[in-house]
Amino acid sequence: MAEAHQPNPSEIATLVALLIQRYSAHRGKPVTRFRLARRTLRKMAGRPKLRDQLVDKWLEFMATEHGWLVYSGSEEFLLIKSGSAKSWTKIAAKRVEDLLKRLADGDETALDEARAELVPTAEPAVNTPAKEDGEEAEHEADEEVEGHED
């Protein structure tokens, strides 16, 4: 029996891109952002453990070969399709320009003022779309990709 092939980062990116494509086809609409569990990536990589170097290369290939930006969390990855955020609000630095100027002048107390002004916020709530009849069982069985389509 042949030894199992462990895909390289580019091949893993190809498999993840195909997973996204098939999930989109199943849903009947494009997926622009979703969560991918670390255990799913381990499974797709054919490895019991994901090394940082492998993940870093995979992140690079997801962006350069397939157009997906990836945020790496402790238990999951958050992926967003490049270009899908073009309509999002862009925030410039002008509202903190005074602090940036003071920091550039060597005034580290500007950071103390920023911390004092910053209002602590609770952990953001996860916006979970309402499920249609029969949809819950389908999503429970589909643990490989949890998506939110636009």
N, C-alpha and C positions, 0 to 999 in steps of 0.2 A: 504494500500500500504506500502511495506517495505521501511525502511529508506535506503538511498543510502550508499553503502559501500565506505569508503575512504581507498584506498590501503595504506599499510605501505611502507616504503622505499624499502624493498626487493621486494615487489609486484610491485611497480612502476618500479624498475629496470627490472623485468621480462617482464613487458609490453613494455618497451623501447627496450629491446633485441628482443622481438617478432616483434616490428615495424621495427627494422633494418633488421631482417631476411626476413620479407615479402617484404620490399623495395628492398633488394638484389635480391630476387627471381623475383620480377617484372622487375628489370633492367637486369637480366640475368648474373650478375657478382657480386663478393663480394664487399662490401663497407668497406673501411678501415678507412675513416674519413668523418665526416659530421658535420653540424650545426643543433642544435635543439633549436627552439624558446622557451623562457621561458613560453609563453602562452600555447604552446603545452604540456610542462611538467605540467603546472597547470591543464590543461584539463585531462591529464592522471592520475594525482594525485587526481582528483575530488575535488579540493580545489580552493577557490577564491583567495587565497594568499599563496605563498610558503614561509614558514619560513626557516630561515638559518639552523636550526637544522635538519629539514627534508631533505633539499638539501644536507647537509654534509653527512648524512647517506646514501642517494641515491647515492652520488658520491662513497662512500665506497663500496656499493653493486655492482655498475656498474663495479668497478675494481675487487673485489674479486670473485663475482659470475659469471661475464660475460666477463671479460677481456678487458674492455674499460676504458681508462683514459679520464678524463673529466676536461676541463678548464671552469670555471664558469665566464661568462661575465655579464654585466648589463642587456642585452636584450636577450642573447642566450648562449647556451652551445656549446663548441667545443669538439667533441669526436674523439678519435683516438684509433684504435684497438691495444692492447698491442702486441708488437713484429713486427708490421708493419714498425717500424722506424729502424729496425736493419741495413738496408743498408744506413742510413743517416750518414753524416759526424759527428764524435764525436770530440768535441773541448776540449782539456785539458787546465789546468790553467797555463801552462808554460809561456805563453806570457805575463802574469801579475805577474809572480813569484817575480819579483823585488819589486813590490808594496805590495804584500802580506807579504813579509819578513819585509818591513819597517813598515807595520801596526802591525805585530806581535811584533816588537820592540817598539811600542808605537808612531810611527811617523804618526800622522793624516794628515800631509801635503801631504802624498801620495794620498789621496782622492782628494785633490784640483788639483793635477797634472793630475789625471785620468780624472776629469771633464774638465780640460782645453784641454786635448788631444782629448777627445771624440768629434767627429764631429756629430752635430745634423743631424738627417735624417728625411725626410718627412714620413708621415704615409705610410706604405707599401701598394702598390696597390693590390687589390684582383684579383687573376688570375681566370677569368671566362672562362670556356671552350666554344668554339663556339657551337652554337645550330644547330642541323640538322632541316630540314623542318618538321614542325608539332610538334617539340619537345618543343617549347616555351609554347604552351598552356598546354601541359602535366605538365610541371614544375610549371607553375603558379597555376594549380589546386592542386599540391602536395606541400602544404605549411608545412606539418608536418616534413619532412626531406629534407634538402637540402644537397646533398652529392657530393663528388668528389671521384670517384672511380679510383683506379690505374689499 
